[in-house]
Amino acid sequence: MSGAGANVCNRVSLASALTVLQERAQRGATRENRGMHVRYSVLPGFGPTLGLTLTWLSLIVLLPLAALAIHAAGLGWSGFWHEVLTPRVLAAFRVSFTTAFAAALINLVFGLLVAWVLVRYRFPGQRLVDALVDLPFALPTAVAGIALSSLYATNGWIGAILAGWGIKVAFTPLGIVMALTFVGLPFVVRTVEPVLQDLPAEEEEAAMSLGASRWQTFSRVILPALAPALLTGFALAFARGLGEYGSVIFIAGNMPGISEIVPLLIIIKLEQFNYHGATAIGTMMLMLSFVLLLVINLLQSWMRTRHHAQ
């Protein structure tokens, strides 16, 4: 083929490519005008990916939760409230929510401290400390419960020292808080850590140069930027604490009304073949957890919007 013919073919190919791009841009603009914000990618189109996403979420999340609610509905309203409003069930809800909330608050403070040290400082053994943070993810929760109960029992290494001060940890609600703090710490650390890495140290230096104290720098410069991530980590740790079972049963003592948690009570109902009672308690736990997480997410969204507006 001559040089002139090759140039003509190249121009035709380029014109065709430009035409295709213009058509795609027009279709994208039309979809945006209709309220559909779609981006082209190497993955299949919007329709197939959305269908696969909804199907997968339905199989993994929605269908089991729907089955739980339908089974609990077989009790009727009177039977449902009769199961969930007994003194033992109410005490279990109180223990589960208060201990999970206390553990999440502890992790909120110390998780921020651990993330700050890992991001802002370099020290010998840093990689080992960083790996230890993820240990609760890999360690079986039953093993964690046995280890904690051995340490904090009255004849354990730490429990014996605390017993001399009149503090009993194992087989009390305080032991539950310790177990939930152990399993929930990585959620706060790993949520806050990337935000801290993206937070420039120059902002702190600028605040200090303008005469701000350390507390003013933390409360007015650092904390507003970290607040959404902190709240996310708190929500994750709190949700994990509500559903935790393996690490708690070994250190809680499992005394009804004192240190019995909701997941254990559900297991007891199932062992007694009271399936309706177990599903009723599980449904109530699901509804309360959903409401609390919804409130936390709305608060997180409000804080993020307020921070960007400032």
LUMTI-690979 format. One record per residue (C-alpha): residue number from 1; residue in one letter; x, y, z. Coordinates in Angstrom, 3 decimals. Example, Ala and Ser with C-alpha at 12.3 -4.5 7.8 and 13.67 -1.06 7.14 Angstrom:
2
  num  residu         X         Y         Z
    1       A    12.300    -4.500     7.800
    2       S    13.670    -1.060     7.140
REM end
This chain:
310
  num  residu         X         Y         Z
    1       M     0.000     0.000     0.000
    2       S     1.316     3.459    -0.891
    3       G     2.087     6.118     1.703
    4       A    -0.924     8.180     0.617
    5       G    -3.248     5.193     1.003
    6       A    -1.875     4.460     4.496
    7       N    -2.446     8.063     5.541
    8       V    -6.034     7.900     4.294
    9       C    -6.652     4.679     6.288
   10       N    -5.160     6.212     9.420
   11       R    -7.338     9.291     9.058
   12       V   -10.443     7.126     8.573
   13       S    -9.589     5.063    11.679
   14       L    -8.968     8.205    13.728
   15       A   -12.255     9.717    12.573
   16       S   -14.099     6.515    13.477
   17       A   -12.532     6.467    16.948
   18       L   -13.456    10.099    17.520
   19       T   -17.014     9.393    16.413
   20       V   -17.295     6.494    18.888
   21       L   -15.924     8.632    21.726
   22       Q   -18.344    11.444    20.917
   23       E   -21.284     9.011    20.908
   24       R   -20.203     7.632    24.286
   25       A   -19.811    11.128    25.686
   26       Q   -23.299    12.033    24.464
   27       R   -24.764     8.878    26.030
   28       G   -22.945     9.669    29.278
   29       A   -24.260    13.236    29.253
   30       T   -27.776    11.953    28.596
   31       R   -27.508     9.550    31.542
   32       E   -26.184    12.306    33.800
   33       N   -29.086    14.505    32.796
   34       R   -31.416    11.677    33.791
   35       G   -29.747    11.399    37.197
   36       M   -27.584     8.357    36.319
   37       H   -23.929     9.079    37.032
   38       V   -22.143     6.241    35.187
   39       R   -18.433     5.922    34.549
   40       Y   -16.985     3.685    31.891
   41       S   -14.473     1.105    33.088
   42       V   -12.891    -2.185    32.073
   43       L   -15.584    -4.075    34.004
   44       P   -18.903    -5.045    32.377
   45       G   -21.603    -2.445    31.967
   46       F   -23.700    -0.828    34.642
   47       G   -26.616    -3.216    34.260
   48       P   -24.745    -6.535    34.695
   49       T   -22.572    -5.308    37.552
   50       L   -25.556    -3.836    39.408
   51       G   -27.500    -7.049    38.912
   52       L   -24.638    -9.200    40.197
   53       T   -24.150    -6.876    43.174
   54       L   -27.806    -6.979    44.184
   55       T   -28.002   -10.748    43.673
   56       W   -24.926   -11.374    45.787
   57       L   -26.078    -9.055    48.584
   58       S   -29.499   -10.701    48.532
   59       L   -28.049   -14.189    48.887
   60       I   -25.520   -13.287    51.566
   61       V   -27.316   -10.593    53.593
   62       L   -30.962    -9.948    52.740
   63       L   -32.323   -13.508    52.498
   64       P   -30.910   -14.707    55.864
   65       L   -32.149   -11.569    57.618
   66       A   -35.544   -11.871    55.934
   67       A   -35.775   -15.527    56.993
   68       L   -34.989   -14.496    60.575
   69       A   -37.714   -11.837    60.580
   70       I   -40.292   -14.145    58.938
   71       H   -39.628   -16.906    61.455
   72       A   -39.982   -14.445    64.335
   73       A   -43.224   -13.112    62.827
   74       G   -44.780   -16.519    63.393
   75       L   -45.056   -15.621    67.076
   76       G   -47.350   -12.669    66.468
   77       W   -46.895    -9.317    68.204
   78       S   -47.981   -10.545    71.608
   79       G   -45.757   -13.622    71.481
   80       F   -42.832   -11.593    70.159
   81       W   -42.982    -9.024    72.969
   82       H   -43.538   -11.794    75.502
   83       E   -40.224   -13.361    74.458
   84       V   -38.111   -10.202    74.332
   85       L   -39.455    -8.373    77.391
   86       T   -38.694   -11.011    79.998
   87       P   -36.335    -9.854    82.781
   88       R   -33.590   -12.252    81.705
   89       V   -33.653   -11.068    78.081
   90       L   -33.706    -7.391    79.076
   91       A   -30.759    -7.952    81.416
   92       A   -28.839    -9.672    78.603
   93       F   -29.498    -6.722    76.283
   94       R   -28.334    -4.319    78.961
   95       V   -25.103    -6.259    79.509
   96       S   -24.390    -6.610    75.772
   97       F   -24.976    -2.975    74.854
   98       T   -23.279    -1.393    77.868
   99       T   -20.157    -3.561    77.655
  100       A   -19.888    -3.153    73.865
  101       F   -20.281     0.622    74.208
  102       A   -17.682     0.825    76.988
  103       A   -15.199    -1.291    75.023
  104       A   -15.726     0.831    71.887
  105       L   -15.070     4.016    73.893
  106       I   -11.842     2.552    75.284
  107       N   -10.744     1.546    71.802
  108       L   -11.630     5.009    70.521
  109       V    -9.039     6.566    72.846
  110       F    -6.291     3.975    72.789
  111       G    -6.832     3.088    69.134
  112       L    -6.151     6.724    68.233
  113       L    -3.033     6.651    70.411
  114       V    -1.723     3.461    68.784
  115       A    -2.425     4.758    65.275
  116       W    -0.698     8.051    66.081
  117       V     2.438     6.297    67.326
  118       L     2.569     3.955    64.317
  119       V     2.146     6.788    61.796
  120       R     4.100     9.676    63.307
  121       Y     7.106     7.916    64.905
  122       R     9.818     5.487    63.874
  123       F    11.182     3.129    66.525
  124       P    12.778    -0.329    66.792
  125       G    10.220    -3.118    66.583
  126       Q     7.634    -0.953    64.844
  127       R     6.737    -3.658    62.329
  128       L     6.223    -6.129    65.159
  129       V     3.884    -3.725    66.950
  130       D     2.041    -3.095    63.687
  131       A     1.581    -6.848    63.201
  132       L     0.360    -7.290    66.784
  133       V    -2.474    -4.861    66.094
  134       D    -3.898    -7.315    63.553
  135       L    -3.538   -10.308    65.883
  136       P    -7.214   -10.242    67.011
  137       F    -8.214   -10.626    63.345
  138       A    -6.242   -13.858    62.951
  139       L    -6.512   -15.339    66.446
  140       P    -9.548   -17.570    67.068
  141       T   -11.828   -15.800    69.497
  142       A   -12.101   -18.864    71.732
  143       V    -8.330   -18.878    72.139
  144       A    -8.433   -15.188    73.042
  145       G   -11.127   -15.866    75.637
  146       I    -9.150   -18.680    77.255
  147       A    -5.975   -16.568    77.336
  148       L    -7.747   -13.568    78.859
  149       S    -9.532   -15.659    81.483
  150       S    -6.213   -17.262    82.447
  151       L    -4.552   -13.877    82.830
  152       Y    -7.343   -12.094    84.672
  153       A    -8.605   -14.912    86.922
  154       T    -7.931   -14.421    90.629
  155       N    -5.027   -16.874    90.372
  156       G    -3.734   -15.446    87.072
  157       W    -0.697   -13.223    86.564
  158       I    -2.650    -9.972    86.297
  159       G    -5.796   -11.056    88.126
  160       A    -3.863   -11.914    91.289
  161       I    -2.401    -8.393    91.398
  162       L    -5.794    -6.779    90.822
  163       A    -7.408    -9.034    93.409
  164       G    -5.051    -7.580    96.010
  165       W    -6.635    -4.199    95.271
  166       G   -10.135    -5.622    95.465
  167       I   -10.682    -5.600    91.692
  168       K   -12.163    -8.726    90.098
  169       V   -12.078    -8.914    86.319
  170       A   -12.739   -12.493    85.243
  171       F   -16.329   -13.744    85.399
  172       T   -17.732   -10.216    85.736
  173       P   -18.982    -7.590    83.243
  174       L   -15.530    -6.014    83.478
  175       G   -14.110    -9.192    81.969
  176       I   -16.546    -8.842    79.069
  177       V   -15.281    -5.295    78.477
  178       M   -11.685    -6.582    78.430
  179       A   -12.537    -9.255    75.855
  180       L   -14.438    -6.836    73.622
  181       T   -11.628    -4.293    73.870
  182       F    -9.203    -6.947    72.671
  183       V   -11.246    -7.928    69.611
  184       G   -12.280    -4.363    68.699
  185       L    -8.966    -2.494    68.840
  186       P    -7.860    -3.222    65.225
  187       F   -11.029    -1.677    63.802
  188       V   -10.229     1.750    65.239
  189       V    -6.499     1.602    64.486
  190       R    -6.886     0.489    60.868
  191       T    -9.641     3.037    60.224
  192       V    -7.774     6.028    61.646
  193       E    -4.312     5.089    60.355
  194       P    -4.780     5.983    56.641
  195       V    -6.410     9.310    57.541
  196       L    -3.455    10.163    59.766
  197       Q    -1.065     9.275    56.957
  198       D    -2.830    11.727    54.632
  199       L    -2.962    14.463    57.285
  200       P     0.030    16.754    56.621
  201       A     2.222    17.582    59.589
  202       E     2.604    21.105    58.204
  203       E    -0.865    21.986    59.488
  204       E     0.212    21.190    63.044
  205       E     3.434    23.164    62.592
  206       A     1.490    26.141    61.224
  207       A    -0.870    26.071    64.215
  208       M     2.067    25.926    66.619
  209       S     3.800    28.810    64.838
  210       L     0.655    30.903    65.253
  211       G     0.805    30.424    69.010
  212       A    -1.669    27.560    69.449
  213       S    -1.124    25.261    72.393
  214       R    -0.915    21.499    72.007
  215       W    -4.505    21.063    73.121
  216       Q    -5.723    23.768    70.739
  217       T    -3.800    22.181    67.878
  218       F    -5.290    18.781    68.647
  219       S    -8.860    19.923    69.240
  220       R    -9.117    22.457    66.388
  221       V    -6.799    21.073    63.701
  222       I    -6.310    17.332    64.147
  223       L    -9.534    16.137    65.770
  224       P   -11.972    17.653    63.206
  225       A   -10.090    15.922    60.396
  226       L   -10.037    12.602    62.254
  227       A   -13.587    12.728    63.627
  228       P   -15.335    10.860    60.747
  229       A   -12.705     8.094    60.790
  230       L   -12.867     7.861    64.579
  231       L   -16.626     7.550    64.463
  232       T   -16.374     4.858    61.787
  233       G   -13.892     2.888    63.879
  234       F   -16.116     3.297    66.934
  235       A   -19.130     1.981    65.007
  236       L   -17.190    -1.025    63.708
  237       A   -15.829    -1.876    67.157
  238       F   -19.264    -1.418    68.711
  239       A   -20.936    -3.657    66.120
  240       R   -18.259    -6.311    66.564
  241       G   -18.736    -6.184    70.325
  242       L   -22.493    -6.664    70.078
  243       G   -22.132    -9.886    68.137
  244       E   -19.026   -11.273    69.849
  245       Y   -19.435   -14.720    71.398
  246       G   -16.290   -16.862    71.402
  247       S   -13.979   -14.650    73.444
  248       V   -16.695   -13.620    75.918
  249       I   -18.149   -16.896    77.141
  250       F   -14.855   -17.988    78.752
  251       I   -14.323   -14.825    80.773
  252       A   -17.886   -13.606    81.395
  253       G   -19.067   -16.176    83.911
  254       N   -22.402   -16.318    82.031
  255       M   -24.538   -15.602    85.086
  256       P   -28.119   -14.640    84.117
  257       G   -28.875   -11.026    84.891
  258       I   -25.234   -10.214    85.648
  259       S   -22.827   -11.333    82.918
  260       E   -24.985   -13.140    80.365
  261       I   -24.836   -11.668    76.859
  262       V   -27.468   -11.822    74.126
  263       P   -25.565   -14.180    71.750
  264       L   -25.184   -16.692    74.585
  265       L   -28.882   -16.417    75.427
  266       I   -29.748   -17.132    71.784
  267       I   -27.581   -20.272    71.904
  268       I   -29.327   -21.356    75.113
  269       K   -32.739   -20.890    73.463
  270       L   -31.637   -22.998    70.496
  271       E   -30.345   -25.760    72.775
  272       Q   -33.758   -25.768    74.456
  273       F   -35.395   -26.091    70.990
  274       N   -37.116   -22.745    71.526
  275       Y   -36.523   -21.600    67.954
  276       H   -39.206   -18.925    68.009
  277       G   -37.716   -17.382    71.142
  278       A   -34.214   -17.430    69.624
  279       T   -35.380   -15.771    66.409
  280       A   -37.385   -13.172    68.362
  281       I   -34.325   -12.190    70.405
  282       G   -32.174   -12.173    67.270
  283       T   -34.665    -9.957    65.435
  284       M   -34.778    -7.482    68.311
  285       M   -30.978    -7.426    68.410
  286       L   -30.940    -6.808    64.663
  287       M   -33.402    -3.908    64.867
  288       L   -31.625    -2.196    67.769
  289       S   -28.206    -2.600    66.143
  290       F   -29.516    -1.256    62.838
  291       V   -31.025     1.829    64.482
  292       L   -27.845     2.582    66.430
  293       L   -25.598     2.140    63.396
  294       L   -27.940     4.301    61.313
  295       V   -27.707     7.089    63.876
  296       I   -23.913     6.772    63.979
  297       N   -23.670     6.861    60.175
  298       L   -25.896     9.945    59.978
  299       L   -23.777    11.644    62.614
  300       Q   -20.628    10.692    60.712
  301       S   -22.036    12.115    57.479
  302       W   -23.002    15.350    59.247
  303       M   -19.527    15.703    60.759
  304       R   -17.854    15.087    57.397
  305       T   -20.075    17.668    55.698
  306       R   -19.410    20.197    58.418
  307       H   -15.641    19.620    58.215
  308       H   -15.601    20.108    54.424
  309       A   -17.720    23.240    54.753
  310       Q   -15.207    24.725    57.166
REM end
